[in-house]
Amino acid sequence: MAQATITYLTDDLDGSDADETIKFALDGRSYEIDLNKKNAAAFRRALKRYIDNGRSAGRAARSAGRVAGSRTLFSQLDSTEKDRFRRWAKMPNARRIADARVQAWIKAGRP
């Protein structure tokens, strides 16, 4: 039986329909907030001065024993291979792609 899940986001500031979830961190704590386009733009404007004058600390997290910032298998593919992988994996918009998934694609002959 096929099943579809629909997720509706509600803006955490004003209760309207939200368009996105923004993740951010401050003082060692991570946060998420659901915002509509107007409130998301205001949030980004409020932080812009600090972001423009700050320095990137990179990702602090470690994932599956790999140090954050190390190259993933997906990042090592050229743009043509990335396009082929995304079609094969049906992951057109994924931002994080596990090495195991890329290895499965390689084992399948890089279709």
N, C-alpha and C positions, 0 to 999 in steps of 0.2 A: 504494500500500500504506500503510495506517495504521500508525502506530507510537506507542507510549506509553512515556514515560520515567518511572521511579519513582526518587525520590531518598530514601534513608534517611539520617537524621542520627544520629551517635553523639556522645554527650556527651563533650566533650574533657577533662572532669575525672575522671569515673568509668567511662566506657565503656558506660554504659547507653544506651537509646534517647533521643535528644534531641528536644525539642519545638520549638526555635527557634534561629535564629542571631542573636546579638547583635553589633552593630557598635559600636565605641567608638574614641575617639582619646585619646592622651596624648602630650604632648611632641612634637607634630607628626607622630606616627606613627599610622596607622589599623590597627585590629585587628578580627578577627571571632572569635567563639567560639560553638560549638554547645553548648547546655545543655538539660537537662531542666527541667521546671517548678520543681522544688525548688531546683536550683542557680541557675536564672535569678532566682528570687525572692531568694536569698541574695546574688547579685551586685548586684541592685538595692538591697537593704537596705544593703549595704556602701558603696555610692556615694551613698546618699540624703543623708547629712549634707553631702557636698561639693556635690552638685547643688543642694540647698536653699539653700546659702550662696554658691554661685557665680553667675555671670551668663552668660547665653547669648551666645555669640559668633556665632551664626548659622552658616550654611554657608560654608565657606571656598572651596569649589570653584567653578570657572566651568564652565559647560556650553554648548557650541555657541555661544560668543561672547556669551552672555547672562550678565550679572552675577548671581551667586547672590542670591536674595531678590527679584529682579524678578518681576513678575506673569506667569504663564504664561497661555496662552489658556484652559486648563481652569479655572484659578482664577477667571477672569472670568465663567464661566458661572453662571447661577443654579442652585439645587438641582434644579429640574425638568429643566433642560437637562443637568445632570451625570448625572442618572439615565438620561435618554434616550441620552446618549452612551455610558454604561457598558454599557447593553443592546446598542446597535448594535455597539460595539467588542468585545463579549464580554470585558470587563475589569472584572468586578464588584469586585475587591479591589486593583486596581493602585494603587500609591502615587505612581508617577511616570508622567506621561502626556506624551508628546512633543507639542509644538505641531503638528508635521506630521500627527500622527494626528487631532488636533482639526480642523485645516484640511480634511482629507479628509472628515470628518463634515459640516462646514459646506458643502463643495462638493457633497456628496450630498443636500443639502437639509435637513439636520438631522432625519433620520427619527426 
